[in-house]
Amino acid sequence: MARTARNALNSAEAPKSSKKVFYWAKYLRKSTEEDDSRSIRNQDAVLDGVMERIIDADNKNTYIYVDTYKDEDYTGTDSERPDFKKLLRDIGSGKVNMVLVTDLSRLSRNISESINYVQGLFVAMDVRFVSSQLPMIDSFLEPDRIYSLEIPMQSMMNENHCAETSFKVRRTFNRLREKGDFIGAFAAYGWKKDPADKHRLLLDDEPYEILHQIKEWIFDGKSLNAISRTLNDHGILNPTGYKASKGIKFRSSHADPSHFWSATTVRRLMLRPENVGTLIQGRYRIKSYKVHTQI
């Protein structure tokens, strides 16, 4: 009976002394409106230091670096961040079981999502979550802390910051529109921002000549398909390709990654109101800072 009790006790204590392997990854995120203190580079350096301290203090478990996932120019309320989605897939496949962030807002600025990831998904998938600040937490060393008020309170402040920023930005943009100032992230093809005033547009000589040539071909009776073939045969980049050649990061539902012209692209360019000097803005907006559906 005593031997059986000792065996049971030994087997119960065995997992505590067993070695754990942590496949760790860093997640970095910076939105466009945040200052350089939140830069991807700074976050990376901070988390390297955090990981060094964790490894130095733990001579029992094994740590294997997997990857650094980073989303730049993405807000924390955007659920479609490409590297974040990749991280979630790697967590689901078991490739990653330890995630490091500089603070909870990097993970998400949505209250429900933050709580769901930290208190739900990561717990269910046995993922160690480490945040270096706001709040400073390590779910492996202090598993009960992830259920404290720190998580929902900090998540609420993170989302409130996003709501206030959205309100201020919209108010500023509305005021600039009323003045007739250009507020777009990118000038339309054929135009460029004035280096001395980003709210003023100037003609961009190279694409302007292409647009002028397209207009002449149309007046000569050339079809849109024939025009697009001619442009492609001469190796002329389409608007997306032209922006890419100038080092401009550009995301659009109309973007063609092949950089080839099509009849649709030619038609769309020829029908733009900008061609006759008319600036139209505010045709599209997102539903809210939390729902990024464009309407």
Disulfide bonds with the S-S distance in Angstrom:
none
